Amino acid sequence: METDTVRTETADESAALRREQRGWYVYDWACSVYSTSVLTVFLGPYLTAVADRAADADGYVHPLGVPVRAGSFFAYSVSLSVILAVVLMPLVGSAADRTGRKKPLLAAAAYTGAAATTGMFFLDGDRYLLGGVLLVVANAAQSVGMMLYNSYLPQIAPPEERDAISSRGWAFGYAAGSTVLVADLVLYSAHDSFGLTETAAVRICLAAAGLWWGAFTLVPLRRLRDRHARVERATAPGLRQLRTTVRDMRRHPLTLAFLLAYLIYNDGIQTVISQASVYGSQELGLGQSTLIAAVLLVQVLAVAGALAMGRLARTYGAQRTILGSLVAWTLTLAAGYFLPAKAPVWFFVLASGIGLVLGGSQALSRSLFSHLVPPGKEAEYFSAYEMSDRGMSWLGPLLFGVTYQLTGSYRSAIISLVAFFIIGFALLARVPVRRAVAEAGNPVPEKI
């Protein structure tokens, strides 16, 4: 009798966990549309065009009196958003771990970002400053939301399942991005048939991403569960809390070593994602429809790539699989430097290479890091992890913008990013991950 009761309780717990996992996937489905439609496809070229209209005869805009090349304004705005996120994420992460109430914080971040994205409908004329402000708010909010979302992974997935579950989450995100991009492509390509100008079509696509983000966030908010806090610690102002988190990480130097490697190579990944459309439109002379189709191709292949790399990780371990993906990133980026202008076929080939490694390298990095987080500090540690995730890194966009400002060449700007992958590979290869998992106080999976 007792055995039957235990089995029933175990089955109920397993069913509840699966339900929670499915809800967790849906947040990636909700917010990834912002990353694809807004950050990767439309906003870079569109905000650059808006800044161009506001520029002086020398091609400069002057936010707060500072001369900035119109072509660098988008990259600088992305970088500024991370400065804000760096202040907010450690504070929010520490509060989430201390109180155990992640869902209200996730809701606040998600709906702030969704509202700012929806507000991009009003970005027209020469309102480049409005675009910059909305971009900074939306990016910072997405960064905080993704930090909280990622911190659920150790709580909803046992160690042996994390690679697969993390990969499925990324696959859901890329599937959503593909779905919305198809609608975007139809609307943008046939805007005349809908009685819309090209500018109006872009603004509708931007706002629709915010509405999608807000609507589907309701699902994870219903299914995810808050756990009782396992640590009691007062929160501190954001930057001071970041220093506190880093000091705590010193007691886990191998976790810190992995995080440093991740921050560097993911900086490169995220900068490629956020600046690829600007490179394609400004340097290669490709039209918006071509860019949408290329990003759609990336989304479709990223779903297959994330799932395939998840299977490779089960055979070769996550660390080796990530290292292989960094080699592929380096070769792909180097090839991008030599792409001829006005040649969409070669741009599609490059997009295919990016798509095959994009989802898997990100998903496996997230699941690998989850093994290195001490129990009870998930949100706090993932706040540091999230600083360079999903297009929120600051150094890559800053380097891209400065390189373009100094050289006037987007090719020089794009090739400068190779350094992130080479340095990241060297640092990751030096991390003994099995020992790092054990020293963090977690069980060591058979393959890692």
C-alpha positions, 0 to 999 in steps of 0.5 A: 500500500505504501509502495503504491502511494510512493509510486503515485506521488513519484508519478505525480511529481514527474508529471508536474516536472514535465509540465513545468519543463514544457512551460519553460520552453515556451518562454524561449518561444515568446522572447526569441522573436525579439532577438530574431525579428527586432535585434537581428533583422529589422532594427539594425538597418532601420535604426541606422537609416533613421540615424542617417536621416538625422545626420549632418553633412558629415554623416554624424549624429550628436546624441547629448552633444557627442559626435557619433557616426550614424552607422555606429549608433545602433552598435553603441546602443546595444553596448549601452544596454548592457551597461544598464543590464550589468547594474540590474542583473546581479541585483535582481538575481540576488533578490530572486535567490534570497526570496525564491520569488522568480516569477514576479521578477520574470513577469516585470522584466518580460513585460517591460521589454515587450512594452518597449518593443511594441513602442518601436511602432512609433519609431519613424522620421528622424527619431533616432534617439527614441529608437536608441532609448527603446532599444536600451530598455528592451535589451536590458529587460530581455537580459534580466528576463533571460537570466531568470529564465535560465536560472530555472534550468537546474531546478527543472532538469536533473543533471543527465537531462540538461543538455537535451532540455536546454537544446529543446528550449533553444529549438523552441525559440528558433522555431518561433523566430522562423514562424514569425519571420515567415509572416514578416517576410510576407508583410514586408515583401507585399507591403504595397498589396496591404496598402502599407509603405515599406517603413510602416511594414517594418514598424508593424513587424517591430511592434508585433514582436513585442505583442508576441513576447507579451502574449506567450509569456503568460504560459510560463508564468502559469506553469513555472513554480517558485521554490523556497529560498535556499540562501538568506542574504541581503541584496546590495546595489547592482555593481556591488552585488556583482562584485559580491558574486564574483568574490563568491565565484573565487571559491569556485575558480573553475566555474569562474574560468568557464564563465570567462571563456563563455563571456568572451566567445559568446561576445563574438556570437552575439555581436555577429547576430546583432550586426549581421543585418547591418553588414549585409545591408550597408557593406554587401548592398543586400535588400531587406527581403534578402536579409529576412530570408537569410535570417529565416534560413538561420532559424530553420537550420538552428533548430536542427543544429541545436538538436543535433549538437545535443546528440553529439554532446551525449557522445563526445561531451558538451565541452568538446562539442562546444570547442568544435563549434567555435572552430566552425564559427571562426572559419565562417566569420573569416569567410564572411570577410571575403563575401562579394557585394550584391551576391545573395547566394554566398550570403545564404551559404554563410547564413547556413554555416551560422545556423548549423552551429548557432543554437547548439553552441548556445544551448550546450554552453547554458547546460554546461554552466548549469552543472557548475553553479553551486546549489542555491545560487542559480539566479545569482550565478546566471546573472553573471552568465547572462551578461553576454547572452542573446545579443546583450554583450557590450564589448563586441558591439563596442569593438564593432562600432569603434572599428567602423568609426575608425576605418569606415569599413564594415569588413574590418569591423566584422573580421575584428570579431575573430579574436573573440572565438580564438581567445574563447577556444583557448580559455575553454580548452583549459577548463577541467570541467569534470573537476569543476562540476565536482568542486561546485558540489554537483553530481558529475554526469557520465558525459560532460 
